[in-house]
Amino acid sequence: MKLKNIVAWVLSCITVSFIISSCDNSLDPLDRDTGVFAIYGFFDLNEEEHYIRIRDLNTPFTLEATKNLDAEVTLLNLTLGSTLHLENKQQEIEGAIQHNFLFDGKVNPDHEYKIRVERSDGFTVEATTRTPTQPEPVVNPLNQNCYVPIEFSLKPMNGGTVVLRFGLGPSKDDPWGSPIVIKSDSQSILTHTFTPHNQVILLTREVYPDLRCGQVLLTGNIYVSYIHYSSGFYEQIENDPFDILQSTQRFGALYYDTLAVPVDTSPVCPQDC
């Protein structure tokens, strides 16, 4: 069950609430004095419109100076060997013209993409990312009592980071826990084990410390919201928030989903008796 409003809220809680942001963990820092470009944007595998913002780092951040951008922007799918020239969609923000280049289409999971920005004199700046694999999550076992551990897993993986949150309901106004950051140690599988009872205690102990798990999970579900980031993306934005003037190379990818995990809320003795 995909709940876009929840994940938008989750994103904002973990520092991806900037207008357009992204990262790249394979590029060296750029020399601002050479008139090179900033590339920042990310691909959302759930969407079909993606904007990559390009800025000349030598241009003053004023309306007049930013009207024109000497750059041709190309998107390459290195996995398929395809090339696409991106259209510039200009927008005025904070007293300057932002140059947002549109890729209109679905992004493929586990594909390598490159953004190439070329100036008229041939100077080129590039950023590359490999998108997450986007496998179907497996949650097992289902419909067990609140004290039975449940394993959440994603397979296959190609690296990257997953951020989980557990919640008591599908709405952003329902109680949700703190982010749990899981880095993929394996290229094949990522797992996280949780117990519904323990998550309920974490989410309710300050308000309803005496209620048992089954009394709290009124829908019979515990909810798992997760965001899967391409390798290096989350680590870059976690401690380095997006800045429209300072950010340079940020090109990554992510997707999100929310699952309703059924739980048997019948009383369990002796725990609940």
Contacts in CASP RR format, 6 or more apart in sequence:
PFRMAT RR
TARGET T0000
AUTHOR 0000-0000-0000
METHOD contacts of the structure
MODEL  1
MKLKNIVAWVLSCITVSFIISSCDNSLDPLDRDTGVFAIYGFFDLNEEEH
YIRIRDLNTPFTLEATKNLDAEVTLLNLTLGSTLHLENKQQEIEGAIQHN
FLFDGKVNPDHEYKIRVERSDGFTVEATTRTPTQPEPVVNPLNQNCYVPI
EFSLKPMNGGTVVLRFGLGPSKDDPWGSPIVIKSDSQSILTHTFTPHNQV
ILLTREVYPDLRCGQVLLTGNIYVSYIHYSSGFYEQIENDPFDILQSTQR
FGALYYDTLAVPVDTSPVCPQDC
1 170 0 8 1.000
1 258 0 8 1.000
1 259 0 8 1.000
1 260 0 8 1.000
2 46 0 8 1.000
2 256 0 8 1.000
2 257 0 8 1.000
2 258 0 8 1.000
3 170 0 8 1.000
3 225 0 8 1.000
3 258 0 8 1.000
4 46 0 8 1.000
4 256 0 8 1.000
5 171 0 8 1.000
5 172 0 8 1.000
6 170 0 8 1.000
6 171 0 8 1.000
6 172 0 8 1.000
6 176 0 8 1.000
6 225 0 8 1.000
6 258 0 8 1.000
7 225 0 8 1.000
7 227 0 8 1.000
7 256 0 8 1.000
7 257 0 8 1.000
7 258 0 8 1.000
8 172 0 8 1.000
9 172 0 8 1.000
10 163 0 8 1.000
10 165 0 8 1.000
10 176 0 8 1.000
10 179 0 8 1.000
10 225 0 8 1.000
10 227 0 8 1.000
10 256 0 8 1.000
11 17 0 8 1.000
11 227 0 8 1.000
11 256 0 8 1.000
13 179 0 8 1.000
14 163 0 8 1.000
14 179 0 8 1.000
14 227 0 8 1.000
14 234 0 8 1.000
14 238 0 8 1.000
15 237 0 8 1.000
15 238 0 8 1.000
15 241 0 8 1.000
16 42 0 8 1.000
16 237 0 8 1.000
16 254 0 8 1.000
18 241 0 8 1.000
18 242 0 8 1.000
19 93 0 8 1.000
19 242 0 8 1.000
19 244 0 8 1.000
20 40 0 8 1.000
20 41 0 8 1.000
20 42 0 8 1.000
20 51 0 8 1.000
20 52 0 8 1.000
20 53 0 8 1.000
20 100 0 8 1.000
21 40 0 8 1.000
21 41 0 8 1.000
21 42 0 8 1.000
21 237 0 8 1.000
21 242 0 8 1.000
21 247 0 8 1.000
21 250 0 8 1.000
22 39 0 8 1.000
22 40 0 8 1.000
22 41 0 8 1.000
22 42 0 8 1.000
22 43 0 8 1.000
22 52 0 8 1.000
22 127 0 8 1.000
22 129 0 8 1.000
22 233 0 8 1.000
22 250 0 8 1.000
22 251 0 8 1.000
22 252 0 8 1.000
22 253 0 8 1.000
23 42 0 8 1.000
23 232 0 8 1.000
23 233 0 8 1.000
23 236 0 8 1.000
23 237 0 8 1.000
23 249 0 8 1.000
23 250 0 8 1.000
23 251 0 8 1.000
23 252 0 8 1.000
24 39 0 8 1.000
24 127 0 8 1.000
24 128 0 8 1.000
24 129 0 8 1.000
24 249 0 8 1.000
24 250 0 8 1.000
24 251 0 8 1.000
24 252 0 8 1.000
25 231 0 8 1.000
25 232 0 8 1.000
25 233 0 8 1.000
25 235 0 8 1.000
25 236 0 8 1.000
26 128 0 8 1.000
27 126 0 8 1.000
27 127 0 8 1.000
27 128 0 8 1.000
27 249 0 8 1.000
29 248 0 8 1.000
30 36 0 8 1.000
30 38 0 8 1.000
30 57 0 8 1.000
30 125 0 8 1.000
30 248 0 8 1.000
30 249 0 8 1.000
32 57 0 8 1.000
32 58 0 8 1.000
33 58 0 8 1.000
34 58 0 8 1.000
34 123 0 8 1.000
35 56 0 8 1.000
35 57 0 8 1.000
35 58 0 8 1.000
35 123 0 8 1.000
36 56 0 8 1.000
36 57 0 8 1.000
36 58 0 8 1.000
36 123 0 8 1.000
36 125 0 8 1.000
37 54 0 8 1.000
37 55 0 8 1.000
37 56 0 8 1.000
37 57 0 8 1.000
37 71 0 8 1.000
37 117 0 8 1.000
37 119 0 8 1.000
37 125 0 8 1.000
38 53 0 8 1.000
38 54 0 8 1.000
38 55 0 8 1.000
38 56 0 8 1.000
38 57 0 8 1.000
38 247 0 8 1.000
38 248 0 8 1.000
38 249 0 8 1.000
39 52 0 8 1.000
39 53 0 8 1.000
39 54 0 8 1.000
39 115 0 8 1.000
39 117 0 8 1.000
39 125 0 8 1.000
39 127 0 8 1.000
39 248 0 8 1.000
39 249 0 8 1.000
39 250 0 8 1.000
39 251 0 8 1.000
40 52 0 8 1.000
40 53 0 8 1.000
40 242 0 8 1.000
40 247 0 8 1.000
40 248 0 8 1.000
40 249 0 8 1.000
40 250 0 8 1.000
40 251 0 8 1.000
41 50 0 8 1.000
41 51 0 8 1.000
41 52 0 8 1.000
41 53 0 8 1.000
41 250 0 8 1.000
41 251 0 8 1.000
41 252 0 8 1.000
42 50 0 8 1.000
42 233 0 8 1.000
42 250 0 8 1.000
42 251 0 8 1.000
42 252 0 8 1.000
42 253 0 8 1.000
42 254 0 8 1.000
43 50 0 8 1.000
43 103 0 8 1.000
43 107 0 8 1.000
43 113 0 8 1.000
43 129 0 8 1.000
43 131 0 8 1.000
43 252 0 8 1.000
43 253 0 8 1.000
43 254 0 8 1.000
44 50 0 8 1.000
44 107 0 8 1.000
44 253 0 8 1.000
44 254 0 8 1.000
44 255 0 8 1.000
45 106 0 8 1.000
45 107 0 8 1.000
45 109 0 8 1.000
45 131 0 8 1.000
45 132 0 8 1.000
45 134 0 8 1.000
45 253 0 8 1.000
45 254 0 8 1.000
45 255 0 8 1.000
46 255 0 8 1.000
46 256 0 8 1.000
48 104 0 8 1.000
48 105 0 8 1.000
48 106 0 8 1.000
49 102 0 8 1.000
49 103 0 8 1.000
49 104 0 8 1.000
49 105 0 8 1.000
50 102 0 8 1.000
50 103 0 8 1.000
50 104 0 8 1.000
50 105 0 8 1.000
50 107 0 8 1.000
51 89 0 8 1.000
51 100 0 8 1.000
51 101 0 8 1.000
51 102 0 8 1.000
51 103 0 8 1.000
52 73 0 8 1.000
52 75 0 8 1.000
52 86 0 8 1.000
52 100 0 8 1.000
52 101 0 8 1.000
52 103 0 8 1.000
52 115 0 8 1.000
52 251 0 8 1.000
53 98 0 8 1.000
53 99 0 8 1.000
53 100 0 8 1.000
53 101 0 8 1.000
54 69 0 8 1.000
54 71 0 8 1.000
54 73 0 8 1.000
54 99 0 8 1.000
54 101 0 8 1.000
54 117 0 8 1.000
55 66 0 8 1.000
55 69 0 8 1.000
55 98 0 8 1.000
55 99 0 8 1.000
56 69 0 8 1.000
56 70 0 8 1.000
56 71 0 8 1.000
57 248 0 8 1.000
59 65 0 8 1.000
59 66 0 8 1.000
60 66 0 8 1.000
61 94 0 8 1.000
61 95 0 8 1.000
61 96 0 8 1.000
61 244 0 8 1.000
61 245 0 8 1.000
62 95 0 8 1.000
62 96 0 8 1.000
63 92 0 8 1.000
63 95 0 8 1.000
63 96 0 8 1.000
63 97 0 8 1.000
65 96 0 8 1.000
66 96 0 8 1.000
66 97 0 8 1.000
66 98 0 8 1.000
66 99 0 8 1.000
67 97 0 8 1.000
69 88 0 8 1.000
69 99 0 8 1.000
70 119 0 8 1.000
70 120 0 8 1.000
71 99 0 8 1.000
71 117 0 8 1.000
71 118 0 8 1.000
71 119 0 8 1.000
72 85 0 8 1.000
72 117 0 8 1.000
72 118 0 8 1.000
73 85 0 8 1.000
73 86 0 8 1.000
73 88 0 8 1.000
73 101 0 8 1.000
73 115 0 8 1.000
73 116 0 8 1.000
73 117 0 8 1.000
73 118 0 8 1.000
74 83 0 8 1.000
74 84 0 8 1.000
74 85 0 8 1.000
74 86 0 8 1.000
74 115 0 8 1.000
74 116 0 8 1.000
74 117 0 8 1.000
74 118 0 8 1.000
75 83 0 8 1.000
75 84 0 8 1.000
75 85 0 8 1.000
75 86 0 8 1.000
75 103 0 8 1.000
75 113 0 8 1.000
75 114 0 8 1.000
75 115 0 8 1.000
75 116 0 8 1.000
76 82 0 8 1.000
76 83 0 8 1.000
76 84 0 8 1.000
76 113 0 8 1.000
76 114 0 8 1.000
76 115 0 8 1.000
76 116 0 8 1.000
77 83 0 8 1.000
77 84 0 8 1.000
77 108 0 8 1.000
77 111 0 8 1.000
77 112 0 8 1.000
77 113 0 8 1.000
78 111 0 8 1.000
78 112 0 8 1.000
78 113 0 8 1.000
78 114 0 8 1.000
78 128 0 8 1.000
79 108 0 8 1.000
79 110 0 8 1.000
79 111 0 8 1.000
79 112 0 8 1.000
80 108 0 8 1.000
80 111 0 8 1.000
84 103 0 8 1.000
86 101 0 8 1.000
86 102 0 8 1.000
86 103 0 8 1.000
87 101 0 8 1.000
87 102 0 8 1.000
88 99 0 8 1.000
88 100 0 8 1.000
88 101 0 8 1.000
89 100 0 8 1.000
89 101 0 8 1.000
89 102 0 8 1.000
90 97 0 8 1.000
90 98 0 8 1.000
90 99 0 8 1.000
90 100 0 8 1.000
91 97 0 8 1.000
91 98 0 8 1.000
91 100 0 8 1.000
92 98 0 8 1.000
93 244 0 8 1.000
94 244 0 8 1.000
107 113 0 8 1.000
107 131 0 8 1.000
107 253 0 8 1.000
108 131 0 8 1.000
109 131 0 8 1.000
109 132 0 8 1.000
109 133 0 8 1.000
109 134 0 8 1.000
109 255 0 8 1.000
110 130 0 8 1.000
110 131 0 8 1.000
110 132 0 8 1.000
110 133 0 8 1.000
110 134 0 8 1.000
110 158 0 8 1.000
111 130 0 8 1.000
111 131 0 8 1.000
112 128 0 8 1.000
112 129 0 8 1.000
112 130 0 8 1.000
112 131 0 8 1.000
113 128 0 8 1.000
113 129 0 8 1.000
113 130 0 8 1.000
113 131 0 8 1.000
113 253 0 8 1.000
114 126 0 8 1.000
114 127 0 8 1.000
114 128 0 8 1.000
115 126 0 8 1.000
115 127 0 8 1.000
115 128 0 8 1.000
115 251 0 8 1.000
116 124 0 8 1.000
116 125 0 8 1.000
116 126 0 8 1.000
117 124 0 8 1.000
117 125 0 8 1.000
117 126 0 8 1.000
118 124 0 8 1.000
127 249 0 8 1.000
127 250 0 8 1.000
127 251 0 8 1.000
128 251 0 8 1.000
129 230 0 8 1.000
129 231 0 8 1.000
129 233 0 8 1.000
129 251 0 8 1.000
129 252 0 8 1.000
129 253 0 8 1.000
130 158 0 8 1.000
130 230 0 8 1.000
130 231 0 8 1.000
130 253 0 8 1.000
131 230 0 8 1.000
131 252 0 8 1.000
131 253 0 8 1.000
132 158 0 8 1.000
132 160 0 8 1.000
132 228 0 8 1.000
132 229 0 8 1.000
132 230 0 8 1.000
132 253 0 8 1.000
132 254 0 8 1.000
132 255 0 8 1.000
133 154 0 8 1.000
133 156 0 8 1.000
133 157 0 8 1.000
133 158 0 8 1.000
133 228 0 8 1.000
134 228 0 8 1.000
134 255 0 8 1.000
135 154 0 8 1.000
135 155 0 8 1.000
135 156 0 8 1.000
135 157 0 8 1.000
137 152 0 8 1.000
137 153 0 8 1.000
137 154 0 8 1.000
137 226 0 8 1.000
137 257 0 8 1.000
137 259 0 8 1.000
138 151 0 8 1.000
138 152 0 8 1.000
138 153 0 8 1.000
138 154 0 8 1.000
138 155 0 8 1.000
139 150 0 8 1.000
139 151 0 8 1.000
139 152 0 8 1.000
139 153 0 8 1.000
139 224 0 8 1.000
139 259 0 8 1.000
139 261 0 8 1.000
140 150 0 8 1.000
140 151 0 8 1.000
140 153 0 8 1.000
141 148 0 8 1.000
141 150 0 8 1.000
142 150 0 8 1.000
142 261 0 8 1.000
142 262 0 8 1.000
143 262 0 8 1.000
143 263 0 8 1.000
143 264 0 8 1.000
144 150 0 8 1.000
144 263 0 8 1.000
144 264 0 8 1.000
145 263 0 8 1.000
145 264 0 8 1.000
145 265 0 8 1.000
145 266 0 8 1.000
145 268 0 8 1.000
146 195 0 8 1.000
146 196 0 8 1.000
146 197 0 8 1.000
146 200 0 8 1.000
146 212 0 8 1.000
146 213 0 8 1.000
146 214 0 8 1.000
146 217 0 8 1.000
146 263 0 8 1.000
146 264 0 8 1.000
146 265 0 8 1.000
146 268 0 8 1.000
147 195 0 8 1.000
147 196 0 8 1.000
147 197 0 8 1.000
147 213 0 8 1.000
147 268 0 8 1.000
147 271 0 8 1.000
148 195 0 8 1.000
148 196 0 8 1.000
149 193 0 8 1.000
149 194 0 8 1.000
149 195 0 8 1.000
150 193 0 8 1.000
150 194 0 8 1.000
150 195 0 8 1.000
150 196 0 8 1.000
150 261 0 8 1.000
151 191 0 8 1.000
151 192 0 8 1.000
151 193 0 8 1.000
152 164 0 8 1.000
152 191 0 8 1.000
152 192 0 8 1.000
152 193 0 8 1.000
152 194 0 8 1.000
152 224 0 8 1.000
152 226 0 8 1.000
153 189 0 8 1.000
153 190 0 8 1.000
153 191 0 8 1.000
153 192 0 8 1.000
154 162 0 8 1.000
154 189 0 8 1.000
154 190 0 8 1.000
154 191 0 8 1.000
154 228 0 8 1.000
155 188 0 8 1.000
155 189 0 8 1.000
155 190 0 8 1.000
156 187 0 8 1.000
156 188 0 8 1.000
156 189 0 8 1.000
157 184 0 8 1.000
157 186 0 8 1.000
157 187 0 8 1.000
157 188 0 8 1.000
157 189 0 8 1.000
157 190 0 8 1.000
158 187 0 8 1.000
158 231 0 8 1.000
159 184 0 8 1.000
159 187 0 8 1.000
159 231 0 8 1.000
160 183 0 8 1.000
160 184 0 8 1.000
160 228 0 8 1.000
160 229 0 8 1.000
160 230 0 8 1.000
160 231 0 8 1.000
160 232 0 8 1.000
160 233 0 8 1.000
160 234 0 8 1.000
161 181 0 8 1.000
161 182 0 8 1.000
161 183 0 8 1.000
161 184 0 8 1.000
161 228 0 8 1.000
161 229 0 8 1.000
161 231 0 8 1.000
161 232 0 8 1.000
161 233 0 8 1.000
161 234 0 8 1.000
161 235 0 8 1.000
162 181 0 8 1.000
162 182 0 8 1.000
162 184 0 8 1.000
162 190 0 8 1.000
162 192 0 8 1.000
162 226 0 8 1.000
162 227 0 8 1.000
162 228 0 8 1.000
162 229 0 8 1.000
163 179 0 8 1.000
163 180 0 8 1.000
163 181 0 8 1.000
163 182 0 8 1.000
163 226 0 8 1.000
163 227 0 8 1.000
163 229 0 8 1.000
163 234 0 8 1.000
164 179 0 8 1.000
164 180 0 8 1.000
164 182 0 8 1.000
164 192 0 8 1.000
164 224 0 8 1.000
164 225 0 8 1.000
164 226 0 8 1.000
165 176 0 8 1.000
165 177 0 8 1.000
165 178 0 8 1.000
165 179 0 8 1.000
165 180 0 8 1.000
165 224 0 8 1.000
165 225 0 8 1.000
165 226 0 8 1.000
166 176 0 8 1.000
166 177 0 8 1.000
166 180 0 8 1.000
166 194 0 8 1.000
166 199 0 8 1.000
166 202 0 8 1.000
166 203 0 8 1.000
166 222 0 8 1.000
166 223 0 8 1.000
166 224 0 8 1.000
166 225 0 8 1.000
167 174 0 8 1.000
167 175 0 8 1.000
167 176 0 8 1.000
167 177 0 8 1.000
167 199 0 8 1.000
167 203 0 8 1.000
167 222 0 8 1.000
167 223 0 8 1.000
167 224 0 8 1.000
167 225 0 8 1.000
168 174 0 8 1.000
168 175 0 8 1.000
168 176 0 8 1.000
168 200 0 8 1.000
168 203 0 8 1.000
168 204 0 8 1.000
168 216 0 8 1.000
168 217 0 8 1.000
168 222 0 8 1.000
168 223 0 8 1.000
169 175 0 8 1.000
169 219 0 8 1.000
169 221 0 8 1.000
169 223 0 8 1.000
170 223 0 8 1.000
170 258 0 8 1.000
170 260 0 8 1.000
174 223 0 8 1.000
175 203 0 8 1.000
175 204 0 8 1.000
176 203 0 8 1.000
176 225 0 8 1.000
177 199 0 8 1.000
177 202 0 8 1.000
177 203 0 8 1.000
180 192 0 8 1.000
181 234 0 8 1.000
182 190 0 8 1.000
182 192 0 8 1.000
184 190 0 8 1.000
196 213 0 8 1.000
196 217 0 8 1.000
196 222 0 8 1.000
196 261 0 8 1.000
196 263 0 8 1.000
197 213 0 8 1.000
197 271 0 8 1.000
199 222 0 8 1.000
200 213 0 8 1.000
200 214 0 8 1.000
200 216 0 8 1.000
200 217 0 8 1.000
200 222 0 8 1.000
203 216 0 8 1.000
204 211 0 8 1.000
204 216 0 8 1.000
208 216 0 8 1.000
212 267 0 8 1.000
212 271 0 8 1.000
212 272 0 8 1.000
213 263 0 8 1.000
213 265 0 8 1.000
213 272 0 8 1.000
214 220 0 8 1.000
214 263 0 8 1.000
214 265 0 8 1.000
214 266 0 8 1.000
214 267 0 8 1.000
214 272 0 8 1.000
215 265 0 8 1.000
217 263 0 8 1.000
217 265 0 8 1.000
219 260 0 8 1.000
220 262 0 8 1.000
220 263 0 8 1.000
220 265 0 8 1.000
221 260 0 8 1.000
221 261 0 8 1.000
221 262 0 8 1.000
221 263 0 8 1.000
222 261 0 8 1.000
222 263 0 8 1.000
223 258 0 8 1.000
223 259 0 8 1.000
223 260 0 8 1.000
223 261 0 8 1.000
224 258 0 8 1.000
224 259 0 8 1.000
224 261 0 8 1.000
225 256 0 8 1.000
225 257 0 8 1.000
225 258 0 8 1.000
225 259 0 8 1.000
226 256 0 8 1.000
226 257 0 8 1.000
226 258 0 8 1.000
226 259 0 8 1.000
227 254 0 8 1.000
227 255 0 8 1.000
227 256 0 8 1.000
228 254 0 8 1.000
228 255 0 8 1.000
228 256 0 8 1.000
229 252 0 8 1.000
229 253 0 8 1.000
229 254 0 8 1.000
230 252 0 8 1.000
230 253 0 8 1.000
230 254 0 8 1.000
232 252 0 8 1.000
233 252 0 8 1.000
233 253 0 8 1.000
233 254 0 8 1.000
236 250 0 8 1.000
237 250 0 8 1.000
242 250 0 8 1.000
267 273 0 8 1.000
END
